[in-house]
Amino acid sequence: MKLVALFLLIPLVLSAQVSFSDDIDLAYTNALKGVHYAIANIPERKNSISKELIDADQMVAKIKLSKEVGGISVESIGYYKTYEVKITVRRDYESLKKEGLIDRIPFDE
């Protein structure tokens, strides 16, 4: 009897792990969307911005972009269901200019 119960519970445990992994992957994807949004929308005059990306009345990502000495720092928190994933990216001004994301390097360092 215990053997039959064990065989019935194994698929439940495996499907729960697959679901967990998929949910974390979707939260990570939403955090990446926030990073891409922030890097594509670097403000020219402000030193920092905070935005929330919302789709269909659900929070996709929270973004904080701040200009620092020598580059920018982007912190994005991606959400999916009850999961959240935080990504922090730092990019220097030289690479941003090389990729065409900014026109000039700020001199107020």
C-alpha positions as CSV (number, residue, x, y, z in Angstrom):
1,M,0.0,0.0,0.0
2,K,2.8,2.4,0.8
3,L,4.4,1.6,-2.5
4,V,1.3,2.6,-4.4
5,A,1.0,5.8,-2.5
6,L,4.6,6.6,-3.2
7,F,4.1,6.1,-7.0
8,L,1.0,8.4,-6.9
9,L,2.9,11.2,-5.1
10,I,6.0,11.3,-7.3
11,P,4.3,12.9,-10.3
12,L,2.8,15.6,-8.1
13,V,6.2,16.5,-6.7
14,L,7.8,16.6,-10.1
15,S,5.1,18.8,-11.6
16,A,5.4,21.2,-8.7
17,Q,9.1,21.6,-9.4
18,V,8.6,22.2,-13.1
19,S,5.9,24.8,-12.3
20,F,8.2,26.6,-9.9
21,S,11.0,26.7,-12.4
22,D,8.7,28.1,-15.1
23,D,7.3,30.8,-12.8
24,I,10.8,31.9,-11.8
25,D,11.8,32.0,-15.5
26,L,8.8,34.2,-16.3
27,A,9.7,36.6,-13.4
28,Y,13.3,36.7,-14.7
29,T,12.0,37.5,-18.2
30,N,9.9,40.4,-16.8
31,A,12.9,41.7,-14.9
32,L,14.8,41.7,-18.2
33,K,12.0,43.6,-19.9
34,G,12.5,46.3,-17.2
35,V,16.3,46.4,-17.8
36,H,15.7,46.8,-21.6
37,Y,13.1,49.6,-21.0
38,A,15.4,51.5,-18.6
39,I,18.5,51.3,-20.9
40,A,16.4,52.4,-23.9
41,N,15.0,55.4,-22.0
42,I,18.0,56.9,-20.2
43,P,17.0,60.5,-19.2
44,E,19.3,63.2,-20.5
45,R,18.8,65.7,-17.6
46,K,17.6,63.7,-14.6
47,N,20.0,61.8,-12.4
48,S,17.6,59.0,-11.5
49,I,14.2,57.7,-12.5
50,S,11.8,55.2,-11.0
51,K,9.1,53.5,-13.2
52,E,6.6,50.7,-12.9
53,L,5.8,48.6,-16.0
54,I,2.2,47.4,-15.8
55,D,0.4,45.1,-18.3
56,A,-3.3,44.2,-18.0
57,D,-3.5,45.5,-14.4
58,Q,-0.6,43.4,-13.3
59,M,2.8,44.6,-12.2
60,V,5.5,43.4,-14.7
61,A,8.5,45.2,-13.3
62,K,9.7,48.0,-11.1
63,I,12.7,49.9,-12.4
64,K,15.2,52.2,-10.8
65,L,17.8,53.9,-13.0
66,S,20.5,56.2,-11.5
67,K,23.4,57.9,-13.1
68,E,26.7,57.3,-11.3
69,V,30.3,58.3,-11.7
70,G,31.4,56.7,-15.0
71,G,28.1,55.1,-15.9
72,I,24.6,54.1,-15.0
73,S,23.1,51.6,-12.6
74,V,19.7,49.9,-13.4
75,E,17.8,47.9,-10.8
76,S,14.8,45.9,-12.1
77,I,12.5,43.7,-10.1
78,G,10.4,41.4,-12.2
79,Y,7.2,40.0,-11.0
80,Y,5.1,36.9,-11.9
81,K,2.3,35.6,-9.6
82,T,3.9,35.6,-6.1
83,Y,7.5,35.4,-7.4
84,E,9.9,38.3,-7.8
85,V,13.4,38.4,-9.3
86,K,15.8,41.3,-8.9
87,I,18.5,42.2,-11.4
88,T,21.1,44.9,-11.0
89,V,23.0,46.0,-14.1
90,R,25.9,48.6,-14.3
91,R,27.0,50.0,-17.6
92,D,29.7,52.5,-18.4
93,Y,29.1,55.6,-20.6
94,E,31.7,54.4,-23.2
95,S,29.8,51.2,-24.0
96,L,26.5,53.0,-24.0
97,K,27.8,55.6,-26.5
98,K,29.4,52.9,-28.6
99,E,26.0,51.1,-28.9
100,G,24.3,54.3,-29.8
101,L,22.1,54.5,-26.6
102,I,23.4,57.9,-25.6
103,D,24.7,60.8,-27.7
104,R,27.3,62.2,-25.4
105,I,29.1,61.3,-22.3
106,P,28.1,63.6,-19.3
107,F,30.9,65.8,-18.0
108,D,29.4,66.4,-14.5
109,E,31.2,63.3,-13.1
